[in-house]
Amino acid sequence: PAPPPETGWERLRELWQRDEQQRYPEETINIFKAAFTAGIAGWLYGGLPAFHQARKAFIAGSHGELFQNRADAVQSAHRAGLRGFIRYGWRWSWRVAAFVTIFNVVSTGLAAYRNKITIGNFASAGAFTGALFRMHLGLQGLAGGFVFGTVCGIPAGGLLIITQRFAGETLQERRNRERTELYEQKLADW
């Protein structure tokens, strides 16, 4: 049997490869879950205020219109709100999902490559993601995004590390333990 990956590149490659049962590693599944959850949260964050704003704007702008009855007027106001919810919710959804996905890919990749989870991984991931999202604003935007991402990445990483410590072992420690156990089992079977 092949020994567990020793180098950082081997561990990084292993993140995106399926195992014998055609499953992705838990870290990769967590990236997908976080992206989906961030997309939903972004949609709600952008869509709910837009729904209320579009509905109020429709009501304020439709005083001269004739409706068949009260239900038709309410239904038209809700349709206007729903259009706002979809339009602005989508704008926030994909941006938040992209931000969270890039942050998680970088932090998970650094953790796999270095074979340890540290605050520096999350600070680096936040700095990279923040700079990437503010790069279009020029050098000042790049520097501001770098600083903002670092400042937001440190508490996010600290919270995640503390949560994993309370669980007993970190995700990386469990992954390493499972790798060695699987290798020893395959070696014994062989």
C-alpha positions in Angstrom: 0.0 0.0 0.0 1.0 3.6 -0.6 2.2 5.4 2.5 0.4 8.5 3.7 1.4 11.7 1.9 4.6 13.2 3.3 5.0 16.4 1.4 2.8 19.5 1.3 2.0 19.1 -2.4 0.9 15.5 -1.9 -1.4 16.5 1.0 -2.7 19.4 -1.1 -3.4 17.1 -4.1 -5.2 14.7 -1.8 -7.7 17.4 -0.9 -9.2 17.2 -4.4 -9.0 13.4 -4.9 -11.7 10.9 -4.1 -11.0 7.9 -1.9 -11.8 4.2 -2.6 -15.5 4.8 -1.9 -15.5 7.7 -4.4 -15.9 10.3 -1.6 -14.2 13.6 -1.3 -12.3 14.4 2.0 -14.2 16.1 4.8 -12.3 19.3 4.3 -13.5 19.6 0.7 -17.1 18.8 1.6 -16.9 21.5 4.3 -15.8 24.0 1.6 -18.8 23.1 -0.5 -21.2 23.3 2.5 -19.7 26.7 3.5 -20.1 28.1 0.0 -23.8 27.0 -0.1 -24.5 28.4 3.3 -22.8 31.6 2.5 -24.9 31.9 -0.7 -28.1 31.5 1.2 -27.0 33.9 3.8 -26.0 36.5 1.2 -29.3 36.1 -0.6 -31.2 36.8 2.5 -28.9 39.6 3.5 -29.3 41.4 0.2 -32.8 40.2 -0.7 -34.9 41.0 2.4 -34.1 44.7 2.5 -34.6 44.9 -1.2 -38.0 43.2 -0.9 -39.2 45.7 1.6 -37.7 48.7 -0.4 -39.2 47.5 -3.7 -42.6 46.9 -2.1 -42.6 50.4 -0.5 -41.5 52.0 -3.7 -44.2 50.2 -5.6 -46.9 51.3 -3.1 -45.6 54.9 -3.2 -45.5 55.0 -7.0 -48.8 53.3 -7.7 -51.3 55.8 -6.2 -52.8 56.6 -9.6 -53.1 53.1 -10.9 -56.4 51.2 -11.0 -56.6 47.7 -9.6 -59.4 45.2 -9.9 -59.6 44.8 -6.1 -57.5 45.0 -3.0 -56.1 41.5 -3.5 -54.8 42.5 -7.0 -53.1 45.6 -5.5 -51.5 43.5 -2.7 -50.4 40.8 -5.2 -48.8 43.5 -7.5 -46.9 44.9 -4.5 -45.7 41.5 -3.5 -44.5 40.7 -7.1 -42.5 44.0 -7.1 -41.0 43.0 -3.8 -40.2 39.5 -5.1 -38.4 41.0 -8.1 -36.3 43.1 -5.8 -35.6 40.1 -3.6 -34.4 38.0 -6.5 -32.4 40.7 -8.2 -30.6 42.1 -5.2 -30.4 38.8 -3.3 -28.6 37.3 -6.3 -26.1 40.1 -6.3 -25.2 39.6 -2.7 -25.5 35.8 -2.9 -22.8 35.1 -5.4 -20.4 37.7 -4.0 -20.6 36.3 -0.4 -20.4 32.8 -1.7 -17.3 33.6 -3.8 -15.7 35.4 -0.8 -16.3 32.5 1.6 -15.2 29.9 -0.9 -12.0 31.6 -1.8 -11.2 32.2 1.9 -11.9 28.5 2.8 -10.0 27.2 -0.2 -6.9 29.2 0.7 -7.1 28.5 4.5 -7.7 24.8 4.0 -5.0 24.6 1.4 -2.5 26.3 3.7 -3.5 24.0 6.5 -3.0 20.9 4.3 0.2 22.1 2.9 1.8 23.1 6.2 0.1 20.1 8.0 -1.1 22.3 10.9 -3.8 24.8 11.6 -2.7 28.2 12.8 -4.0 31.8 13.0 -1.5 32.7 10.3 -3.4 30.4 7.8 -6.6 32.3 8.4 -4.9 35.7 8.4 -3.2 34.9 5.1 -6.4 33.6 3.6 -8.3 36.8 4.7 -5.5 39.0 3.4 -5.5 37.2 0.0 -9.3 37.2 -0.3 -9.7 40.8 0.8 -7.0 42.0 -1.6 -8.5 40.0 -4.4 -11.9 41.5 -3.9 -10.6 45.1 -3.7 -8.0 44.8 -6.4 -10.1 46.7 -8.9 -9.9 49.9 -6.8 -6.2 50.2 -7.4 -3.2 50.1 -5.0 -5.1 51.7 -2.1 -8.0 49.3 -2.5 -5.6 46.4 -2.7 -3.9 47.5 0.6 -7.2 48.2 2.3 -8.6 44.9 1.3 -5.4 43.2 2.5 -5.7 44.9 5.9 -9.4 44.4 6.2 -9.1 40.7 5.2 -6.4 40.1 7.7 -8.3 41.8 10.5 -11.4 39.7 9.7 -9.5 36.5 9.2 -7.8 36.5 12.6 -11.0 36.3 14.7 -12.6 33.9 12.3 -9.6 31.6 12.5 -9.4 32.0 16.3 -13.0 31.1 16.7 -12.6 28.0 14.5 -9.5 26.9 16.3 -11.2 27.3 19.7 -14.2 25.4 18.5 -12.1 22.5 17.3 -10.1 22.4 20.5 -13.3 22.0 22.5 -14.2 19.1 20.2 -11.0 17.3 21.5 -8.9 17.2 18.3 -8.6 19.4 15.3 -9.7 18.4 11.9 -6.1 18.1 10.8 -5.1 15.9 13.8 -8.0 13.6 13.1 -7.2 13.4 9.4 -3.5 12.5 10.2 -4.7 9.9 12.7 -7.1 8.3 10.2 -4.4 8.3 7.5 -1.9 6.4 9.7 -4.6 4.0 10.9 -5.7 3.3 7.3 -2.1 2.8 6.2 -1.4 0.4 9.1 -4.6 -1.5 8.4 -3.7 -1.9 4.7 -0.2 -2.9 5.6 -1.5 -5.6 8.0 -4.0 -6.8 5.4 -1.2 -7.0 2.8 
